[in-house]
Amino acid sequence: MRKITANGYLTLDGRGAFPKYPGSDRRPEGVSALFRHMWYNRFDDVTTVVMGRRSFLGHQEVWSESARKPGEPAWLLDYRRYLDRVEKICLSHRLKSTDWQNSRILRGDLARILAKLKREPGGNIMVEGGPAVVRECIQRGLADDYWFFVMPVVYAKGPRYWGPMDSQCTLRLIETQPGEDGEILLHYEAVR
Ligand SMILES: NC(=O)c1ccc[n+]([C@@H]2O[C@H](COP(=O)([O-])OP(=O)(O)OC[C@H]3O[C@@H](n4cnc5c(N)ncnc54)[C@H](OP(=O)(O)O)[C@@H]3O)[C@@H](O)[C@H]2O)c1
């Protein structure tokens, strides 16, 4: 059975943003332990990445290999190439086509879309934002586990992860891992 993981990247006040903080601009020569854990170690098992339209277009613009910047560390290229080759699902009513390789556009009820993907052959599935899509996964219990990358900033700007919710949702903590610049990775699994 294909497992569904939802990834969230948020500030301490639950905003889906990438603010600057000490160390956030650092581009180490080697991939950080946290990034390796969240992505590099999963290049083989995650074969489908699901994103809302804005996140999909943002990732294509910033992270496809064609967006590579001169002089950047080699490990970033591995991430770009992974994102280019992995199957990508863009959730959108508006977008009719995409020129990002290995991508499909799907629309409709998120639970039905994820159930359809689960029935297709492949490895694990990662829901990579945006915040509203991850929130819907939590609220409706659509993912098997959740990885929250929490940045040490109260930002007060950007889309809210914790917008309106209907009811309590309790998760089970699997692991925590500190980052090198004050971030913390919280890994939870769904309680069913
Ligand atoms: N991992 C990440 O990408 C990430 C993480 C943290 C923060 N952020 C930030 O969050 C922002 C983007 O997040 P967001 O929540 O605003 O947008 P988003 O989730 O990336 O995209 C929202 C759009 O996705 C489409 N969509 C969502 N569910 C759908 C469904 N079931 N069926 C069809 N279409 C569906 C709709 O597009 P249509 O209008 O085309 O129907 C909707 O307007 C950016 O500012 C980004 O920097 C992103």
The ligand as a Gaussian input file, in Angstrom:
#p B3LYP/6-31G(d) Opt

LIG

0 1
 N        5.715000      23.294000       0.333000
 C        5.270000      24.422000      -0.125000
 O        5.067000      24.549000      -1.278000
 C        5.032000      25.558000       0.805000
 C        5.357000      25.430000       2.137000
 C        5.144000      26.515000       2.990000
 C        4.646000      27.659000       2.489000
 N        4.340000      27.769000       1.179000
 C        3.798000      29.027000       0.721000
 O        2.423000      28.843000       0.620000
 C        1.917000      29.553000      -0.502000
 C        1.176000      28.589000      -1.386000
 O        0.255000      27.888000      -0.585000
 P       -1.279000      28.120000      -0.769000
 O       -1.959000      27.317000       0.322000
 O       -1.540000      29.559000      -0.891000
 O       -1.502000      27.507000      -2.201000
 P       -1.319000      26.025000      -2.807000
 O       -1.908000      25.002000      -1.917000
 O        0.045000      25.826000      -3.275000
 O       -2.238000      26.233000      -4.081000
 C       -3.594000      26.521000      -3.882000
 C       -4.311000      26.173000      -5.140000
 O       -4.261000      24.776000      -5.345000
 C       -5.405000      24.382000      -6.062000
 N       -6.069000      23.316000      -5.334000
 C       -5.944000      22.974000      -4.040000
 N       -6.692000      21.895000      -3.765000
 C       -7.299000      21.543000      -4.921000
 C       -8.182000      20.496000      -5.285000
 N       -8.596000      19.582000      -4.408000
 N       -8.595000      20.445000      -6.580000
 C       -8.165000      21.352000      -7.484000
 N       -7.340000      22.365000      -7.186000
 C       -6.908000      22.443000      -5.926000
 C       -6.249000      25.608000      -6.265000
 O       -5.802000      26.131000      -7.501000
 P       -6.796000      26.686000      -8.652000
 O       -7.086000      28.081000      -8.246000
 O       -6.018000      26.558000      -9.903000
 O       -8.013000      25.810000      -8.620000
 C       -5.789000      26.517000      -5.158000
 O       -5.997000      27.882000      -5.428000
 C        3.092000      30.206000      -1.170000
 O        3.164000      31.535000      -0.708000
 C        4.272000      29.418000      -0.650000
 O        5.456000      30.184000      -0.555000
 C        4.498000      26.728000       0.332000

